[in-house]
Amino acid sequence: MDRRTFLALVLIFLILTGYPLIMQKFFPGAMAPPPQEQAASDSTRVEPVAATAPIAAAEEAGADEAALPANTETGGGSVPENPLVPGQVVQEKSVTVHSPLWNMVISTKGGQITRWDGLKFKSWKGGVVNLVPEEIPDHGVDLVQFRGQDLDLGRVVYKTDTEAIELTEGSGDKTLVLRAPLAGGLEVRKTFTFHPGDYDFHVELVIARTGPAAAATLARIGTPETIRLGWNQGIMPTERIQRMESASMRALARVGDELHFKKHAELAKSLEKVSGQWRGSVKFAGLQDNYFTVVGMVPQEQGVPVEGTIRLGGDQDTGTQSWTIDLPARRGTGDEIARAGLDFFIGPQEAELLRSYGVGLEKTVDLGWKLFRPLAEVVLWGMNLMHGFIPNYGLIIIIFSVLTKLMFYPLTKTSTQSMRKMQELQPKLKALQEKYKDDKEKLNQATMQLYKDEKVNPAAGCLPLLVQTPVFIALYQALRHTITLRGQPFIGWMTDLSQPDAITTLPFSLPFLGSDLNVLPILMAVAMYFQTKLTPTSGAGGQMAAMNTMMPLFMVFIFYNMPSGLVLYYLVNTILQAYQTWQIQKAAPVSEGAQTT
């Protein structure tokens, strides 16, 4: 959870719980007073370090490939001076892949994915969401570590005759094979296997023998031991108010049972702050924005556990985060001497979809503090269950508000009755204050005895707030980060419950609020104001009225740029609270010790 969100929740909590205390302290008749990730285990974690760069010799070989002759492999099994340089000069080109769910563009340079469009998700700019930033590093991160030398594949340009791949429902899996012959009688093959109707696809790197010099090459540099696959293209923010989304952008890794996260916001400060390295039973690594993710998963068929290394890093020039997974090279079949692969997932952070992969991806959805995560998951489960019968999530939020208010009604009633009793005791409390005005200790003793004799709990007035606060925080976390509400309309101008309900854009920008005119936070403030008018007081005067005015205004600043679904919940909750207070007040007429403002 980002610092801004954390401070907002702390302020909300302090206001909701501290407001009654302030009123009781300064306006005795107003209302009653109220009350790291776990350290990684030594078996799976090493101290974070900066992501390492490929060996310079291999990088230079890739960078200079344009100067190579068309074929540097020598006959008769002899080995060239550098057997791992590309054996042919190839022109870079792009391959497009179309599926019912997404479109993808793959460059033959490094086999990088340079564009990914989610066809079911609209962009605020128009068109559909693209998850690959326009500015990305000009090289990939793939690497093969032989026993005596490294082969950097980030700048290698592969060969392929394929121009485009079309995936349709029922067409079966399709593959794209990229080939890069090497001077020493070897060939690198990067194979993409796509599944129609799915967001996942498989990427495999293979080292194969293709020439008579292969045996001598392997005798000199050894066999492949580790194969590195990864992603250094970053992930594109997808929402209009990017300052709200930027706090959710991060890199992630799972090694063993432990999850590790590195926030994108730290990249501007220092590369070291977003870099980390962990070795152990590698499961997956990836990047996230608020609603989408790009992740690489170690295939289950490779055996569990798979001992490897995950590195997280970034590029400050392009502002992109990266991840890599080093996997042990496995023996292939036929001419294949080594291979390793990852299952990639590029798509929405839908909990059930992520859970279907069976590696714990659903735990990467940012639902805030661990303490409230189970409750947030229950909230999402309940809302999704209701969506099976009610197609409008706005109505679901209203129904959820009513249900929670009914559930807490006994506490609300007890609290209101306790507050009324406190008001009735005001004359006696004032008498005690006058009698023991010079002796605070005796005043406290006499006050507590009065509470005991009258069977009044001064903290009961805050009990509903204390119980409902975890529900509010869980709902905030659920609605703030679930893609379920993205693009879901309610009524009228509320076309996206995951975003503020801007009815228009002002020709100027307001401090702390921006240029959007959001209606729900203003309606919420009005409802809160009238709710305070129903609160029994004992004539605290203008100061109390000022406090009751400032509280709703302060809440406007906190809620103004929050998701409209969350503000809708709090608006309905406030209206219901006012109605319940009015009903309880009507059932029990105001006594002489209390009055309403």
C-alpha positions in Angstrom: 0.0 0.0 0.0 1.5 3.4 -1.0 2.2 6.2 1.5 -0.6 8.4 0.3 -3.2 5.6 0.7 -1.8 4.7 4.1 -2.0 8.2 5.4 -5.5 8.6 4.0 -6.7 5.4 5.9 -4.9 6.5 9.1 -6.6 9.9 8.9 -10.0 8.3 8.3 -9.5 6.0 11.2 -8.4 8.8 13.5 -11.3 10.9 12.5 -13.9 8.2 12.9 -12.5 7.1 16.3 -11.1 10.3 17.6 -13.9 12.6 16.7 -16.2 11.4 19.6 -13.2 11.8 22.0 -12.6 15.4 20.9 -16.3 16.2 21.2 -16.5 14.7 24.7 -13.4 16.5 25.8 -14.2 20.0 24.5 -18.0 19.7 24.1 -19.1 17.3 26.9 -22.7 17.4 25.8 -21.9 16.6 22.1 -21.3 12.9 22.1 -19.8 10.0 24.1 -16.1 9.4 24.1 -14.7 6.2 22.6 -10.9 3.2 22.8 6.8 -6.7 6.8 6.4 -9.0 5.2 7.8 -11.8 7.3 11.5 -11.9 7.0 12.5 -14.3 4.2 13.7 -17.7 5.4 17.4 -18.4 5.1 16.6 -21.3 2.9 15.2 -19.3 0.1 16.6 -15.8 0.3 19.9 -14.1 -0.1 20.6 -10.4 0.4 19.2 -8.3 -2.5 21.8 -7.2 -5.0 21.7 -5.4 -8.3 20.7 -7.5 -11.3 23.9 -8.6 -13.0 24.7 -7.7 -16.7 25.5 -10.4 -19.3 29.2 -11.1 -20.0 30.7 -8.2 -22.0 32.2 -10.4 -24.7 28.9 -11.9 -25.7 27.2 -8.5 -25.6 29.9 -7.0 -27.9 29.5 -9.9 -30.2 25.8 -9.3 -30.6 26.3 -5.6 -31.0 28.8 -6.1 -33.8 26.9 -8.7 -35.7 26.3 -6.4 -38.7 30.0 -6.5 -39.4 30.1 -10.3 -39.6 30.4 -12.2 -42.9 27.4 -14.2 -44.0 28.7 -17.5 -42.7 31.7 -17.7 -40.3 31.4 -21.4 -39.6 34.4 -23.3 -40.8 34.3 -26.8 -42.4 35.8 -30.0 -41.2 34.7 -29.5 -37.6 37.1 -26.7 -36.8 36.0 -24.0 -34.3 36.1 -20.3 -35.0 37.7 -17.9 -32.5 34.3 -17.0 -31.1 31.9 -19.9 -31.8 28.9 -18.1 -30.2 28.6 -15.1 -32.5 25.7 -15.2 -35.0 26.6 -17.0 -38.2 24.4 -14.8 -40.5 23.3 -11.2 -40.8 19.5 -11.0 -40.6 17.3 -8.0 -41.0 15.1 -7.2 -38.0 11.3 -7.4 -38.5 8.1 -7.8 -36.6 5.6 -10.7 -36.3 2.0 -10.0 -35.4 -0.2 -12.5 -33.5 -3.9 -12.1 -33.3 -6.2 -13.9 -30.8 -9.8 -13.5 -29.7 -8.5 -11.9 -26.4 -5.4 -10.0 -27.5 -3.1 -8.8 -30.2 0.7 -9.0 -29.9 3.7 -7.8 -31.8 7.0 -9.6 -31.5 10.3 -8.2 -32.7 12.8 -10.7 -34.1 15.6 -8.7 -32.3 15.9 -10.6 -29.0 12.4 -12.1 -29.5 11.0 -9.1 -27.6 7.3 -8.5 -27.3 6.9 -4.8 -28.3 3.2 -4.4 -28.0 0.3 -6.2 -26.3 -3.3 -5.0 -26.7 -6.1 -6.4 -24.5 -9.1 -6.4 -26.8 -11.7 -6.6 -24.0 -10.3 -3.6 -22.1 -10.9 -0.1 -23.2 -8.3 2.6 -22.8 -9.2 6.1 -21.5 -7.2 7.4 -24.5 -9.5 5.5 -26.9 -9.0 2.1 -28.4 -7.9 -0.7 -26.2 -5.3 -1.1 -23.4 -1.7 -1.6 -24.5 0.6 -3.0 -21.7 4.0 -2.4 -23.3 5.4 1.1 -23.0 6.4 2.9 -26.1 10.0 3.4 -24.8 11.6 0.2 -23.9 15.3 -1.0 -23.7 16.7 -1.8 -27.2 17.7 -5.3 -26.2 16.2 -8.3 -24.5 17.4 -10.2 -21.4 17.7 -13.8 -22.7 21.0 -15.5 -21.8 22.5 -19.0 -22.1 25.3 -19.7 -19.6 27.7 -22.4 -21.0 30.3 -23.8 -18.6 33.0 -21.6 -20.0 31.2 -18.7 -21.7 27.9 -16.8 -21.8 25.8 -16.3 -24.8 23.8 -13.0 -24.6 20.7 -13.3 -26.8 19.4 -9.8 -26.1 20.6 -8.2 -29.3 20.6 -11.3 -31.5 18.3 -11.0 -34.6 16.5 -14.2 -35.2 15.3 -15.6 -38.6 11.7 -16.5 -39.3 9.5 -16.8 -42.4 6.4 -16.1 -40.4 4.8 -12.6 -40.9 1.6 -13.1 -38.9 -0.3 -15.7 -36.8 -4.1 -15.9 -36.5 -5.6 -17.7 -33.6 -9.3 -18.5 -33.6 -11.5 -20.5 -31.3 -11.1 -24.2 -32.0 -8.0 -23.7 -34.2 -5.7 -25.4 -31.8 -2.3 -24.3 -30.6 0.0 -22.4 -32.9 3.8 -21.8 -32.7 6.3 -19.2 -33.8 9.8 -20.4 -34.1 12.7 -17.9 -34.2 16.1 -19.3 -35.2 19.6 -17.9 -34.8 22.5 -20.0 -36.3 25.8 -19.5 -34.5 29.3 -19.7 -36.0 30.3 -22.7 -34.0 27.8 -25.2 -35.4 25.1 -24.5 -32.9 21.6 -22.9 -33.3 19.4 -21.0 -30.8 15.7 -21.5 -31.2 13.2 -19.4 -29.4 9.7 -20.9 -29.7 6.4 -19.3 -28.8 3.4 -21.6 -28.3 0.0 -19.8 -28.3 -3.3 -21.1 -27.0 -6.5 -19.7 -28.6 -8.8 -18.1 -26.0 -6.2 -17.9 -23.2 -4.0 -15.2 -21.8 -1.0 -17.5 -21.3 1.5 -18.8 -23.8 4.7 -20.8 -23.5 8.2 -19.6 -24.5 11.1 -22.1 -24.9 14.8 -21.5 -25.5 16.6 -24.4 -27.2 20.3 -24.9 -28.0 20.7 -27.4 -30.8 23.5 -28.9 -33.0 23.4 -27.9 -36.6 26.9 -28.2 -38.0 30.0 -30.4 -37.8 31.8 -27.9 -35.6 29.3 -28.4 -32.7 31.3 -31.1 -31.0 34.5 -29.1 -31.0 32.6 -26.0 -29.8 31.1 -27.8 -26.9 34.5 -29.3 -26.0 35.9 -25.8 -25.8 33.1 -23.9 -24.0 31.3 -26.8 -22.2 27.7 -27.6 -22.3 24.9 -25.2 -21.4 24.2 -25.1 -17.6 21.7 -22.3 -17.1 19.2 -20.6 -19.4 17.8 -17.2 -18.6 14.4 -15.9 -19.7 12.7 -12.7 -18.6 11.0 -9.4 -19.4 12.6 -5.9 -19.5 9.9 -4.0 -21.4 8.2 -2.7 -18.2 4.4 -2.4 -18.0 2.3 0.5 -19.1 0.0 2.4 -16.7 -3.5 2.1 -18.0 -5.7 4.5 -16.0 -6.4 8.2 -16.6 -5.3 9.4 -13.2 -1.8 8.0 -13.3 -0.7 9.5 -10.0 -3.2 7.2 -8.3 -2.1 4.2 -10.3 1.7 4.7 -10.0 1.6 3.6 -6.4 0.4 0.2 -7.6 3.1 -0.4 -10.2 5.7 -2.9 -9.0 7.8 -5.9 -9.8 7.3 -9.2 -7.9 8.9 -12.6 -7.4 8.0 -15.8 -5.6 10.8 -18.1 -4.4 9.6 -20.9 -2.2 6.7 -19.7 -0.2 7.8 -16.1 0.0 6.7 -13.2 -2.2 9.0 -10.2 -2.8 7.9 -6.8 -4.2 9.8 -3.8 -5.5 7.8 -0.6 -6.1 8.2 1.2 -9.4 8.2 4.6 -7.7 11.6 3.7 -6.2 13.2 3.4 -9.6 13.5 7.2 -9.9 15.4 7.4 -6.7 17.9 4.5 -7.1 18.4 1.4 -9.2 19.4 -0.5 -6.1 15.9 0.2 -4.5 14.2 -1.9 -7.3 16.9 -4.5 -7.6 16.9 -7.9 -5.9 18.2 -11.4 -6.3 16.8 -14.5 -4.7 17.8 -18.2 -5.2 15.8 -21.2 -4.3 12.7 -22.9 -5.5 11.6 -20.4 -8.2 7.9 -20.2 -8.9 7.3 -17.0 -10.9 8.3 -13.4 -11.4 6.5 -10.5 -13.0 5.3 -6.8 -13.2 2.0 -5.3 -12.2 0.1 -2.1 -12.6 -3.2 -1.5 -10.9 -5.2 -4.0 -12.9 -2.9 -6.0 -15.2 0.1 -8.1 -14.9 3.0 -9.6 -17.0 4.4 -12.7 -15.3 6.6 -15.7 -16.1 5.8 -19.0 -14.4 8.0 -22.0 -14.1 6.1 -24.8 -15.8 5.0 -27.6 -13.4 6.2 -30.3 -15.8 9.7 -29.1 -15.2 9.5 -30.6 -11.8 8.9 -29.1 -8.4 10.9 -27.6 -6.9 13.1 -26.1 -9.6 16.2 -24.6 -8.2 17.0 -21.3 -9.9 17.5 -17.6 -9.4 15.2 -14.7 -9.8 16.4 -11.2 -10.4 14.4 -8.0 -10.3 15.9 -4.8 -11.7 15.1 -1.8 -13.9 16.3 0.8 -16.4 16.3 4.4 -15.2 16.7 5.8 -18.8 13.5 4.2 -20.0 11.8 4.0 -16.6 11.0 0.3 -17.0 11.3 -2.4 -14.4 12.5 -5.9 -15.3 12.6 -9.5 -14.1 14.6 -12.6 -15.1 14.5 -16.2 -14.1 17.6 -18.4 -14.4 16.6 -22.0 -14.9 18.7 -25.2 -15.1 19.3 -26.3 -18.7 17.6 -29.7 -19.4 18.5 -32.2 -22.0 16.4 -32.0 -25.2 15.6 -34.6 -27.8 17.3 -35.3 -31.2 19.7 -32.5 -32.0 18.7 -30.5 -28.9 21.5 -30.3 -26.3 19.7 -28.0 -23.8 16.3 -26.3 -23.3 14.3 -24.4 -20.7 11.0 -22.5 -20.9 8.5 -20.4 -19.0 4.8 -20.1 -19.1 4.0 -16.4 -19.7 0.8 -14.7 -18.6 -0.1 -11.2 -19.9 -3.6 -10.1 -18.9 -6.0 -8.9 -16.2 -5.5 -9.5 -12.5 -8.7 -11.5 -12.0 -8.4 -13.6 -8.9 -10.1 -16.7 -10.2 -8.2 -16.6 -13.5 -4.9 -16.3 -11.6 -5.8 -19.0 -9.2 -6.4 -21.4 -12.1 -2.7 -21.6 -12.7 -2.1 -23.3 -9.3 1.1 -21.4 -8.4 -0.3 -18.8 -6.0 -0.6 -15.9 -8.6 -3.8 -14.8 -6.9 -1.8 -13.8 -3.8 -0.1 -11.1 -5.9 -3.3 -9.1 -6.3 -2.7 -6.0 -4.1 -5.4 -6.2 -1.4 -3.5 -4.1 1.1 -2.5 -5.0 4.6 -2.2 -8.7 5.3 -4.4 -8.3 8.4 -7.4 -7.2 6.3 -6.7 -9.3 3.2 -8.9 -12.3 4.2 -11.8 -9.9 4.8 -11.2 -8.1 1.5 -11.3 -11.5 -0.3 -14.6 -12.3 1.4 -16.0 -8.9 0.2 -14.9 -9.7 -3.4 -16.3 -13.2 -3.2 -19.7 -11.9 -1.9 -19.8 -9.2 -4.6 -19.0 -11.6 -7.4 -21.6 -14.0 -6.0 -24.3 -11.3 -6.1 -23.2 -10.4 -9.6 -24.4 -13.8 -10.8 -28.0 -12.5 -10.0 -27.6 -8.7 -10.3 -25.8 -7.4 -13.4 -25.1 -3.9 -12.1 -22.2 -3.5 -9.6 -23.5 -0.2 -8.4 -26.7 -1.9 -7.2 -24.5 -4.6 -5.6 -22.6 -2.0 -3.7 -25.8 -0.4 -2.5 -27.2 -3.8 -1.4 -23.9 -4.6 0.3 -24.1 -1.2 2.2 -27.6 -2.1 3.4 -26.7 -5.6 4.5 -23.7 -4.4 6.5 -25.8 -1.6 8.1 -28.4 -4.2 9.1 -25.7 -6.5 10.4 -24.3 -3.7 12.6 -27.7 -2.3 13.6 -27.7 -3.8 17.1 -24.3 -2.2 17.8 -25.5 1.1 16.4 -28.6 1.0 18.6 -26.6 0.2 21.7 -24.2 3.0 20.9 -26.9 5.6 20.3 -28.7 4.6 23.5 -25.4 4.8 25.4 -24.8 8.3 24.0 -28.2 9.4 25.1 -27.6 8.2 28.6 -24.3 10.1 28.6 -26.3 13.2 27.6 -28.7 12.6 30.5 -25.8 12.5 32.9 -24.5 15.9 31.8 -26.1 17.8 34.7 -24.6 15.4 37.2 -21.2 15.4 35.5 -21.1 19.2 35.5 -22.0 19.1 39.2 -19.1 16.8 39.9 -16.8 19.0 37.9 -17.8 22.0 39.9 -17.5 20.1 43.2 -14.1 18.7 42.5 -12.7 21.4 40.3 -9.5 21.6 42.4 -8.9 17.8 42.7 -8.7 15.9 39.4 -8.1 12.6 41.1 -11.3 12.7 43.1 -13.1 14.0 40.0 -12.0 11.0 38.0 -13.0 8.6 40.8 -16.4 10.3 41.3 -17.0 10.2 37.5 -16.2 6.5 37.2 -18.4 5.8 40.2 -21.3 7.7 38.5 -20.8 5.7 35.3 -20.9 2.5 37.4 -24.0 3.5 39.3 -25.9 4.5 36.2 -24.6 1.5 34.3 -23.2 3.6 31.5 -20.1 2.6 29.4 -18.6 5.9 28.1 -16.7 3.9 25.3 -19.8 2.2 24.0 -20.5 5.1 21.6 -17.4 4.2 19.6 -18.0 0.5 19.4 -19.7 0.5 16.0 -17.0 2.6 14.5 -14.3 0.2 15.8 -16.1 -2.8 14.5 -17.0 -1.3 11.1 -13.6 0.2 10.4 -12.0 -3.2 9.4 -15.0 -3.7 7.0 -14.5 -0.3 5.5 -10.7 -0.8 5.1 -11.3 -4.2 3.5 -13.9 -2.8 1.1 -11.5 0.0 0.3 -8.7 -2.4 -0.5 -11.0 -4.7 -2.5 -12.6 -1.9 -4.6 -9.3 0.0 -5.1 -7.4 -2.9 -6.7 -9.9 -5.3 -8.2 -10.3 -5.2 -12.0 -13.9 -6.5 -11.5 -15.2 -2.9 -11.3 -13.0 -1.5 -14.2 -15.3 -0.1 -16.8 -18.4 -1.1 -14.9 -21.1 1.6 -15.1 -23.8 2.4 -12.6 -26.2 5.2 -13.7 -25.9 8.4 -15.6 -22.4 9.9 -15.5 -21.0 7.1 -13.4 -19.6 5.1 -16.2 -16.6 3.4 -14.4 -16.9 2.4 -10.7 -13.2 1.9 -10.5 -12.5 5.6 -11.2 -13.7 8.9 -9.7 -17.2 9.9 -11.0 -16.1 13.0 -13.0 -19.2 14.7 -14.5 -17.1 17.2 -16.3 -13.6 18.7 -16.5 -13.1 22.2 -15.2 -11.1 24.8 -17.1 -8.8 25.2 -14.1 -7.3 22.9 -11.5 -8.2 23.0 -7.8 -5.4 22.5 -5.2 -5.3 18.9 -4.0 -8.4 18.0 -6.0 -7.4 18.5 -9.7 -9.6 19.7 -12.6 -12.3 17.0 -12.5 -15.7 17.8 -11.0 -16.6 14.7 -9.0 -20.2 14.6 -7.7 -20.3 11.7 -5.2 -17.8 13.1 -2.7 -19.8 16.3 -2.6 -23.1 14.4 -2.0 -21.3 12.4 0.7 -20.2 15.6 2.4 -23.8 16.9 2.3 -25.1 13.7 3.8 -22.5 13.8 6.6 -23.4 17.3 7.4 -27.1 16.4 7.9 -26.1 13.4 9.8 -24.2 15.6 12.3 -27.4 17.7 12.7 -29.1 14.6 14.0 -26.5 14.0 16.7 -27.7 14.9 20.2 -25.7 17.7 21.9 -26.1 19.8 25.0 -25.8 23.2 23.4 -22.1 23.4 22.6 -22.8 26.5 20.5 -20.9 27.9 17.5 -17.7 25.9 18.0 -19.6 22.6 17.8 -21.3 23.8 14.6 -18.0 24.7 13.1 -16.6 21.3 13.9 -19.7 19.7 12.3 -19.1 21.7 9.2 -15.3 21.1 8.9 -15.6 17.3 9.3 -17.6 16.8 6.0 -15.3 19.2 4.2 -12.2 17.4 5.4 -13.7 14.1 4.2 -14.2 15.6 0.7 -10.5 16.0 0.3 -9.8 12.4 1.4 -12.4 10.8 -0.8 -12.4 13.1 -3.8 -10.1 11.0 -6.1 -11.1 7.6 -4.7 -13.0 5.0 -6.8 -16.6 6.0 -7.2 -17.6 2.6 -6.1 -16.0 3.2 -2.7 -17.5 6.7 -2.4 -20.9 5.3 -3.4 -20.7 2.7 -0.5 -19.7 5.4 2.0 -22.5 7.8 0.7 -25.2 5.1 1.1 -23.7 4.1 4.5 -23.9 7.7 5.7 -27.5 8.1 4.6 -28.5 4.9 6.3 -26.6 6.0 9.4 -28.5 9.2 9.5 -31.8 7.4 9.0 -31.1 4.9 11.8 -30.1 7.8 14.1 -33.3 9.6 13.3 -35.4 6.5 14.0 -33.7 5.8 17.3 -34.1 9.5 18.3 -37.8 9.4 17.4 -38.3 6.3 19.4 -36.7 7.8 22.5 -37.6 11.6 22.9 -34.9 13.9 23.9 -34.5 14.3 27.7 -33.7 17.6 29.5 -30.0 16.7 29.5 -29.7 16.6 25.8 -30.8 18.4 22.7 -30.3 18.2 19.0 -28.6 20.9 16.9 
